[in-house]
Amino acid sequence: MPMTTLAGCPVQPIARALPRAIRSLCPACLRTIPGTEFVEDGRVVLEKACPAHGTFRDVVFSDAEMFLRMEAWHFGDGQGFANPATDGEGACPDRCGICGGHTSHTSLANVDLTSRCNLACPICFADANRHPYELSFDQAVETLRRFRAQRPAPAFAVQFTGGEPTVHPRFLDIVAAAKALGFSHIQAASNGVRLADRDFARRARDAGLQYIYLQMDGASDTVFERIRGRALLDTKLAVLESARQAGLRVIFVPTIVRGVNDHEIGNLFRLAFQHLDILSGISFQPVTFAGRVPEGDRLRQRFTLADLAHEFSAQTGLTDPRDDWFPLSAAVPLIRYAGALSGTALVNHTCHPHCGIMALLFVDRNGRAVPITRFVELHGLLTEIAGLADRTPRARFKTLSKVRALRALHRFFRPDGAPEGLTFLRFLQTLDGFADKKFSWDDRYRGYTYKTFYLAGMHFMDAYNYDLERVCRCGVHYGAPDGRMYPFCTYNSGPTYRNRVEQGRGWA
């Protein structure tokens, strides 16, 4: 029987071969048009034609072999929401959001607090400061409540965005409200200008903020001047000290533009490792092109997830671009299995395998980093856990299932490749830390988990590389005061619902 969402809409399996037909958008008129993805010179290229505006080409992935490898890590789709915001009538992406055809839970809830910003970055996809827009405190809290009311899996992770969220006059009150509503992961996507103030950072932590998702495009002011329009390195370093004093954690978030700052990837990593006590990871974001961009400029600056894996590997020597990187959705079997054991629906990250990639590093006390794929046969382990997740709901004895999972973990663990001090028991404890924040934030468990550091790449789509197969699986959702929720790549690109929301069109 074909799989359906909880709202009863059919789920089409992802495509897994090249060449293939996809549904995309015309960058000029945004109508849905057919496209073809195929291999050309070892790259995955998208070509599409609009009857009114002609043919468009772009590079989707610069390494076709890696592209197909990512699809081998796809362990199935989710079933979305039992209570979607719209009825699902009409064609994607014109029925947002989120409709009954959407397959993924909210992995990260985004709440745009304001369109105001204390910077004016030339590459801002949010086009901050253009439309005066700011949520009231009550609107923000109601948006948070809607995320927590999602069924069957309430959102647990929230990110405050903008503009610059910290310039909202009631930012601290809204953070406190998120904590009171039960969000266990609370972060702000920030340029850091306000958070460089130690007193403000401390008050943000007291209110409930845990992570600063820090805009960090490089390790030199030359890069900041080109991308952000002003020298900002000293401000960014001041944020790190503020975070250290306040007990906040930091994730570097560089926007990568080929020929502008792709050479800084290794330097950013080395800077992060100088601050390992507060740095949790780096979330690289290849640039998303807004508006009409000539093909020559686009292809010259286009930076794909495969480029990221190759450049990071070349500039640091720590990873292999094909063997040590995997999709963000690779955790699906582990979460599905945990839900099967508990009988509880958990937020599962069933995004498309081409939405994001990651490498997970385990770091010893001397700062030596080892990718998890060097000491765990990860794909084999996840394949076995996926099978257990399918069988566990029907099992009479759940304890036996736990024993089988433990045996699988032990069988696929390779101690000879593990970093110093990482025993199998410590590895299990670290997995506990991924599942339960108390092991990471409660001082009573200090030292319980092994130090990890993640490298992620999130390539949000623009109208040139748009693929509707990805949109319906998006796990990063915006809540808006019109009562709806929007996938990232319909809110900020494609139909760009952000513009409609910020101009007040269609608000409830």
LUMMAR-802808 format. One record per residue (C-alpha): residue in three letters; chain; x, y, z. Coordinates in steps of 0.5 Angstrom, whole numbers, plus 500, padded with zeros to 3 digits. Layout:
# residues N
   residu   chaine    c1    c2    c3
      ALA        A     X     Y     Z
...
//
This chain:
# residues 508
   residu   chaine    c1    c2    c3
      MET        A   500   500   500
      PRO        A   503   507   498
      MET        A   505   511   504
      THR        A   501   517   506
      THR        A   502   523   511
      LEU        A   498   523   517
      ALA        A   493   528   513
      GLY        A   492   523   508
      CYS        A   496   525   502
      PRO        A   500   520   498
      VAL        A   508   521   499
      GLN        A   512   520   493
      PRO        A   519   516   494
      ILE        A   525   520   493
      ALA        A   528   519   486
      ARG        A   535   516   487
      ALA        A   538   516   480
      LEU        A   541   520   474
      PRO        A   538   523   470
      ARG        A   532   524   472
      ALA        A   526   529   472
      ILE        A   524   534   477
      ARG        A   519   539   478
      SER        A   522   546   479
      LEU        A   520   554   478
      CYS        A   522   559   473
      PRO        A   526   564   476
      ALA        A   523   570   473
      CYS        A   515   568   474
      LEU        A   516   563   479
      ARG        A   511   558   475
      THR        A   512   551   476
      ILE        A   516   548   471
      PRO        A   519   541   469
      GLY        A   527   540   470
      THR        A   532   535   468
      GLU        A   538   533   473
      PHE        A   544   530   469
      VAL        A   551   529   470
      GLU        A   556   533   466
      ASP        A   563   533   467
      GLY        A   562   530   474
      ARG        A   557   535   476
      VAL        A   550   534   477
      VAL        A   547   540   473
      LEU        A   539   542   473
      GLU        A   536   545   466
      LYS        A   529   547   465
      ALA        A   525   551   461
      CYS        A   520   556   462
      PRO        A   515   557   455
      ALA        A   515   565   457
      HIS        A   522   566   459
      GLY        A   527   561   456
      THR        A   532   556   459
      PHE        A   536   556   465
      ARG        A   542   552   468
      ASP        A   545   551   474
      VAL        A   550   546   478
      VAL        A   546   543   484
      PHE        A   552   539   486
      SER        A   559   539   484
      ASP        A   560   532   485
      ALA        A   555   527   482
      GLU        A   558   521   486
      MET        A   557   524   492
      PHE        A   550   526   490
      LEU        A   548   519   489
      ARG        A   552   517   496
      MET        A   548   522   500
      GLU        A   541   518   497
      ALA        A   544   512   500
      TRP        A   543   515   507
      HIS        A   536   516   506
      PHE        A   532   512   511
      GLY        A   525   513   509
      ASP        A   520   519   510
      GLY        A   516   522   515
      GLN        A   508   523   515
      GLY        A   508   530   517
      PHE        A   502   533   522
      ALA        A   496   530   524
      ASN        A   494   538   525
      PRO        A   497   541   519
      ALA        A   495   549   518
      THR        A   492   548   511
      ASP        A   488   543   508
      GLY        A   493   541   502
      GLU        A   489   543   496
      GLY        A   492   546   490
      ALA        A   499   545   488
      CYS        A   506   545   492
      PRO        A   509   551   493
      ASP        A   502   555   492
      ARG        A   499   552   498
      CYS        A   503   554   504
      GLY        A   503   552   509
      ILE        A   504   547   512
      CYS        A   499   543   508
      GLY        A   497   536   509
      GLY        A   502   534   504
      HIS        A   508   536   508
      THR        A   512   530   510
      SER        A   517   532   516
      HIS        A   516   535   523
      THR        A   519   541   525
      SER        A   526   540   526
      LEU        A   527   547   528
      ALA        A   522   552   529
      ASN        A   524   559   526
      VAL        A   520   565   529
      ASP        A   522   572   525
      LEU        A   521   577   531
      THR        A   523   583   527
      SER        A   525   586   520
      ARG        A   530   591   523
      CYS        A   537   590   523
      ASN        A   543   594   526
      LEU        A   547   592   520
      ALA        A   546   592   512
      CYS        A   549   586   509
      PRO        A   549   586   502
      ILE        A   547   579   501
      CYS        A   542   578   506
      PHE        A   536   573   504
      ALA        A   531   576   509
      ASP        A   532   583   506
      ALA        A   532   586   513
      ASN        A   530   593   514
      ARG        A   526   593   507
      HIS        A   519   592   510
      PRO        A   518   595   517
      TYR        A   515   589   521
      GLU        A   515   587   528
      LEU        A   512   581   532
      SER        A   508   584   538
      PHE        A   510   580   545
      ASP        A   503   577   544
      GLN        A   504   575   537
      ALA        A   511   572   538
      VAL        A   508   568   544
      GLU        A   502   565   540
      THR        A   507   563   535
      LEU        A   511   559   540
      ARG        A   505   556   542
      ARG        A   503   553   535
      PHE        A   509   550   534
      ARG        A   508   547   541
      ALA        A   501   545   539
      GLN        A   504   541   533
      ARG        A   501   533   533
      PRO        A   504   528   534
      ALA        A   511   531   535
      PRO        A   511   538   538
      ALA        A   517   542   536
      PHE        A   522   542   541
      ALA        A   528   547   538
      VAL        A   527   554   537
      GLN        A   531   559   533
      PHE        A   529   567   534
      THR        A   531   570   527
      GLY        A   530   577   523
      GLY        A   533   582   521
      GLU        A   537   582   528
      PRO        A   532   578   533
      THR        A   536   582   539
      VAL        A   534   589   537
      HIS        A   527   587   539
      PRO        A   525   591   545
      ARG        A   522   585   548
      PHE        A   527   579   546
      LEU        A   529   577   553
      ASP        A   521   576   555
      ILE        A   520   572   549
      VAL        A   526   568   550
      ALA        A   523   567   557
      ALA        A   516   565   554
      ALA        A   520   560   550
      LYS        A   523   557   556
      ALA        A   516   557   560
      LEU        A   513   553   554
      GLY        A   517   547   554
      PHE        A   522   548   548
      SER        A   529   545   550
      HIS        A   533   548   545
      ILE        A   533   555   545
      GLN        A   538   559   540
      ALA        A   538   566   537
      ALA        A   541   567   530
      SER        A   545   573   531
      ASN        A   550   578   528
      GLY        A   553   579   535
      VAL        A   553   586   535
      ARG        A   548   586   542
      LEU        A   551   580   544
      ALA        A   558   583   545
      ASP        A   555   586   551
      ARG        A   557   582   557
      ASP        A   551   584   561
      PHE        A   546   583   555
      ALA        A   549   576   554
      ARG        A   548   574   561
      ARG        A   541   577   561
      ALA        A   540   573   555
      ARG        A   542   566   558
      ASP        A   538   568   565
      ALA        A   532   568   560
      GLY        A   533   562   557
      LEU        A   538   563   551
      GLN        A   543   557   550
      TYR        A   546   558   543
      ILE        A   548   564   539
      TYR        A   548   562   532
      LEU        A   553   567   530
      GLN        A   554   570   523
      MET        A   561   568   522
      ASP        A   564   569   515
      GLY        A   571   569   516
      ALA        A   577   570   520
      SER        A   579   576   517
      ASP        A   576   583   517
      THR        A   577   583   509
      VAL        A   572   578   509
      PHE        A   567   582   513
      GLU        A   568   588   509
      ARG        A   566   585   503
      ILE        A   560   581   505
      ARG        A   557   585   511
      GLY        A   560   592   509
      ARG        A   564   593   515
      ALA        A   570   590   519
      LEU        A   567   586   525
      LEU        A   572   581   527
      ASP        A   573   584   534
      THR        A   566   584   535
      LYS        A   565   577   533
      LEU        A   571   575   538
      ALA        A   568   580   543
      VAL        A   561   575   543
      LEU        A   566   569   544
      GLU        A   568   572   551
      SER        A   561   574   552
      ALA        A   558   567   551
      ARG        A   564   564   555
      GLN        A   562   569   561
      ALA        A   555   568   561
      GLY        A   555   560   560
      LEU        A   552   560   553
      ARG        A   555   556   547
      VAL        A   556   558   540
      ILE        A   555   556   533
      PHE        A   559   559   527
      VAL        A   555   560   521
      PRO        A   558   563   515
      THR        A   555   564   509
      ILE        A   560   562   503
      VAL        A   561   565   497
      ARG        A   566   562   492
      GLY        A   571   567   490
      VAL        A   570   571   496
      ASN        A   571   567   503
      ASP        A   571   560   501
      HIS        A   578   560   502
      GLU        A   577   561   509
      ILE        A   573   555   511
      GLY        A   580   552   514
      ASN        A   581   558   518
      LEU        A   574   558   521
      PHE        A   575   551   523
      ARG        A   582   553   527
      LEU        A   579   559   530
      ALA        A   573   555   533
      PHE        A   578   550   535
      GLN        A   581   555   539
      HIS        A   575   556   543
      LEU        A   572   549   544
      ASP        A   570   550   551
      ILE        A   564   554   548
      LEU        A   564   552   540
      SER        A   559   547   539
      GLY        A   560   547   531
      ILE        A   560   550   524
      SER        A   554   551   520
      PHE        A   556   553   513
      GLN        A   551   556   509
      PRO        A   553   556   501
      VAL        A   550   563   498
      THR        A   543   563   496
      PHE        A   541   568   490
      ALA        A   536   572   491
      GLY        A   532   576   485
      ARG        A   535   575   477
      VAL        A   542   573   477
      PRO        A   546   573   470
      GLU        A   548   566   469
      GLY        A   556   567   469
      ASP        A   555   571   475
      ARG        A   551   565   478
      LEU        A   556   560   476
      ARG        A   562   563   478
      GLN        A   560   564   485
      ARG        A   555   558   486
      PHE        A   558   554   492
      THR        A   555   547   493
      LEU        A   555   542   499
      ALA        A   560   538   495
      ASP        A   564   544   494
      LEU        A   564   545   502
      ALA        A   566   537   503
      HIS        A   572   538   498
      GLU        A   574   545   501
      PHE        A   574   543   508
      SER        A   577   536   507
      ALA        A   583   540   503
      GLN        A   584   546   507
      THR        A   584   542   514
      GLY        A   586   534   512
      LEU        A   581   532   517
      THR        A   576   529   513
      ASP        A   575   525   506
      PRO        A   569   529   502
      ARG        A   566   522   500
      ASP        A   567   517   506
      ASP        A   566   522   512
      TRP        A   560   526   510
      PHE        A   553   524   510
      PRO        A   546   527   510
      LEU        A   543   531   516
      SER        A   537   526   516
      ALA        A   542   520   517
      ALA        A   539   520   524
      VAL        A   532   518   522
      PRO        A   533   511   524
      LEU        A   536   512   531
      ILE        A   530   517   533
      ARG        A   525   512   530
      TYR        A   527   507   534
      ALA        A   527   511   540
      GLY        A   520   513   539
      ALA        A   518   505   537
      LEU        A   521   503   544
      SER        A   518   509   548
      GLY        A   511   509   544
      THR        A   512   516   543
      ALA        A   512   520   537
      LEU        A   519   524   537
      VAL        A   521   530   532
      ASN        A   524   526   527
      HIS        A   529   530   522
      THR        A   526   527   515
      CYS        A   529   532   511
      HIS        A   531   531   504
      PRO        A   538   528   503
      HIS        A   540   534   499
      CYS        A   538   539   504
      GLY        A   544   538   508
      ILE        A   550   534   510
      MET        A   555   534   516
      ALA        A   561   530   519
      LEU        A   561   529   526
      LEU        A   568   530   530
      PHE        A   570   527   536
      VAL        A   575   531   540
      ASP        A   580   528   545
      ARG        A   583   532   551
      ASN        A   589   534   546
      GLY        A   585   537   541
      ARG        A   585   531   536
      ALA        A   579   531   532
      VAL        A   577   524   529
      PRO        A   570   523   524
      ILE        A   565   518   527
      THR        A   566   515   521
      ARG        A   573   512   522
      PHE        A   571   508   528
      VAL        A   564   507   527
      GLU        A   561   503   521
      LEU        A   555   508   521
      HIS        A   551   506   515
      GLY        A   551   499   517
      LEU        A   549   501   524
      LEU        A   544   505   522
      THR        A   541   500   517
      GLU        A   541   495   522
      ILE        A   537   500   527
      ALA        A   532   502   522
      GLY        A   530   494   521
      LEU        A   530   494   529
      ALA        A   525   500   529
      ASP        A   520   497   524
      ARG        A   520   491   528
      THR        A   520   494   535
      PRO        A   512   496   535
      ARG        A   510   489   534
      ALA        A   515   486   539
      ARG        A   512   483   545
      PHE        A   519   484   549
      LYS        A   522   491   548
      THR        A   528   489   553
      LEU        A   530   484   547
      SER        A   530   489   542
      LYS        A   534   494   547
      VAL        A   539   488   547
      ARG        A   539   487   540
      ALA        A   541   495   539
      LEU        A   546   495   544
      ARG        A   549   489   540
      ALA        A   549   492   534
      LEU        A   552   498   537
      HIS        A   558   494   539
      ARG        A   559   490   533
      PHE        A   560   496   529
      PHE        A   564   500   534
      ARG        A   571   500   532
      PRO        A   576   502   538
      ASP        A   582   501   534
      GLY        A   580   508   530
      ALA        A   577   511   536
      PRO        A   580   518   539
      GLU        A   584   517   546
      GLY        A   579   516   552
      LEU        A   573   514   548
      THR        A   571   507   550
      PHE        A   565   504   548
      LEU        A   561   506   554
      ARG        A   563   513   553
      PHE        A   561   512   546
      LEU        A   554   510   549
      GLN        A   554   516   554
      THR        A   555   521   549
      LEU        A   549   518   545
      ASP        A   545   519   551
      GLY        A   548   526   551
      PHE        A   545   527   544
      ALA        A   538   525   546
      ASP        A   537   528   553
      LYS        A   540   536   554
      LYS        A   541   534   561
      PHE        A   547   531   560
      SER        A   550   537   556
      TRP        A   547   543   560
      ASP        A   547   540   567
      ASP        A   553   541   571
      ARG        A   552   534   575
      TYR        A   553   530   569
      ARG        A   560   534   567
      GLY        A   565   530   564
      TYR        A   559   524   562
      THR        A   560   525   555
      TYR        A   565   526   550
      LYS        A   567   532   547
      THR        A   564   532   540
      PHE        A   564   538   534
      TYR        A   559   538   528
      LEU        A   560   541   521
      ALA        A   554   542   517
      GLY        A   552   545   511
      MET        A   545   547   509
      HIS        A   544   549   502
      PHE        A   538   553   502
      MET        A   535   553   495
      ASP        A   534   559   491
      ALA        A   529   560   484
      TYR        A   535   557   480
      ASN        A   536   550   483
      TYR        A   529   549   486
      ASP        A   527   542   487
      LEU        A   520   541   490
      GLU        A   521   534   492
      ARG        A   526   538   497
      VAL        A   521   543   499
      CYS        A   515   538   502
      ARG        A   521   535   506
      CYS        A   523   541   509
      GLY        A   524   541   517
      VAL        A   526   548   518
      HIS        A   519   552   519
      TYR        A   518   559   520
      GLY        A   511   561   524
      ALA        A   508   567   522
      PRO        A   502   571   525
      ASP        A   498   569   519
      GLY        A   497   563   523
      ARG        A   501   559   518
      MET        A   508   555   518
      TYR        A   512   556   512
      PRO        A   518   551   510
      PHE        A   525   555   509
      CYS        A   525   555   502
      THR        A   518   557   501
      TYR        A   519   563   506
      ASN        A   525   566   504
      SER        A   526   564   496
      GLY        A   521   561   491
      PRO        A   514   564   492
      THR        A   518   568   498
      TYR        A   512   568   503
      ARG        A   516   572   507
      ASN        A   514   578   503
      ARG        A   507   577   503
      VAL        A   507   576   511
      GLU        A   512   582   512
      GLN        A   507   587   508
      GLY        A   501   584   512
      ARG        A   498   580   506
      GLY        A   494   574   508
      TRP        A   494   575   516
      ALA        A   489   572   520
//
